[in-house]
């Protein structure tokens, strides 16, 4: 079993930044891909960004150029640097490991 825990959400003004963190822990499993999805009220969960163990990344078009995903393989930790935040980025952000294990989510609210 793998536990996934997110942190770093909060309230930020438009144009601001937040850094989200996600740590996956548990023995006996190799973590290949990690990433972030988000879900806004009344909307379906959508991809934000993913990163593989060798550093290959994939971003949703809506966040390209503003968000950056990175990873510390030794710690099974993934980060999401979010810049130039917009009100439309408001959502609960969920982290996953291998698309199998998911965290409880961290709230990001962009509002003036």
C-alpha positions as CSV (number, residue, x, y, z in Angstrom):
1,X,0.0,0.0,0.0
2,X,1.2,3.5,-0.8
3,X,0.1,6.6,1.0
4,X,0.0,9.9,-0.9
5,X,-0.1,13.2,1.0
6,X,-0.4,16.7,-0.6
7,X,0.4,20.0,1.0
8,X,0.8,23.6,0.0
9,X,-2.6,24.8,-1.0
10,X,-4.2,28.0,0.1
11,X,-5.7,31.3,-0.8
12,X,-3.8,33.5,-3.3
13,X,-4.6,36.6,-5.3
14,X,-4.8,36.5,-9.1
15,X,-1.3,36.6,-10.5
16,X,0.1,35.0,-7.4
17,X,2.0,31.8,-6.9
18,X,1.8,28.6,-4.8
19,X,4.0,25.6,-4.6
20,X,2.3,22.3,-4.0
21,X,4.1,19.2,-2.7
22,X,3.1,15.6,-2.7
23,X,4.9,12.7,-1.0
24,X,4.3,9.1,-1.7
25,X,5.3,6.6,0.9
26,X,5.1,2.8,1.3
27,X,7.3,-0.1,0.9
28,X,7.4,-2.7,-1.9
29,X,6.2,-0.6,-4.7
30,X,8.0,1.2,-7.5
31,X,6.6,4.6,-8.2
32,X,6.9,5.4,-11.9
33,X,4.6,8.2,-12.9
34,X,3.3,10.9,-10.5
35,X,1.2,13.8,-11.2
36,X,-1.6,16.3,-10.4
37,X,-5.2,16.5,-11.3
38,X,-7.7,19.1,-10.2
39,X,-11.5,19.3,-9.7
40,X,-13.4,22.5,-9.6
41,X,-17.0,22.7,-8.1
42,X,-19.5,21.2,-10.6
43,X,-16.7,20.1,-13.0
44,X,-15.0,16.8,-13.7
45,X,-11.6,16.0,-12.5
46,X,-9.0,17.1,-15.1
47,X,-5.3,16.5,-15.8
48,X,-2.9,19.3,-14.7
49,X,0.5,17.7,-15.1
50,X,2.4,14.4,-14.9
51,X,6.0,13.4,-14.6
52,X,7.7,10.0,-15.1
53,X,10.6,8.6,-13.3
54,X,13.0,9.7,-16.0
55,X,11.7,13.2,-16.0
56,X,9.3,13.2,-19.0
57,X,6.5,15.7,-18.4
58,X,3.0,16.4,-19.7
59,X,0.9,19.4,-19.1
60,X,-2.7,20.5,-19.7
61,X,-2.9,23.2,-22.3
62,X,-4.5,25.5,-19.8
63,X,-1.4,25.5,-17.5
64,X,1.4,25.4,-20.0
65,X,3.9,28.2,-19.4
66,X,2.5,28.9,-15.9
67,X,2.9,25.6,-14.0
68,X,6.0,23.5,-13.6
69,X,6.1,20.0,-12.3
70,X,9.3,18.5,-10.8
71,X,10.2,15.5,-8.9
72,X,12.7,14.1,-6.3
73,X,12.9,10.4,-7.1
74,X,14.9,9.6,-3.9
75,X,12.0,11.0,-1.8
76,X,9.1,9.9,-4.1
77,X,8.0,13.5,-3.9
78,X,6.6,15.6,-6.7
79,X,6.2,19.4,-6.7
80,X,3.9,21.7,-8.7
81,X,5.0,25.3,-9.0
82,X,2.0,27.4,-10.0
83,X,2.6,30.9,-11.2
84,X,0.4,33.6,-12.7
85,X,-2.6,32.0,-11.0
86,X,-6.1,32.8,-12.3
87,X,-9.5,32.5,-10.7
88,X,-10.2,29.5,-13.1
89,X,-7.3,27.7,-11.4
90,X,-9.5,27.4,-8.2
91,X,-10.0,23.8,-7.5
92,X,-9.0,20.9,-5.2
93,X,-5.7,19.6,-6.5
94,X,-5.1,15.8,-6.2
95,X,-1.8,14.0,-6.4
96,X,-1.5,10.5,-7.6
97,X,1.2,7.8,-7.8
98,X,1.1,5.4,-10.7
99,X,-2.6,6.4,-11.2
100,X,-3.3,3.9,-8.5
101,X,-2.9,5.8,-5.2
102,X,-4.4,9.2,-4.7
103,X,-4.2,11.8,-2.0
104,X,-7.0,13.5,-0.2
105,X,-6.5,16.8,-2.1
106,X,-5.4,20.3,-1.3
107,X,-7.6,23.3,-1.9
108,X,-6.3,26.1,-4.1
109,X,-8.4,29.3,-4.2
110,X,-7.5,32.2,-6.4
111,X,-9.5,35.3,-5.5
112,X,-9.0,38.9,-4.8
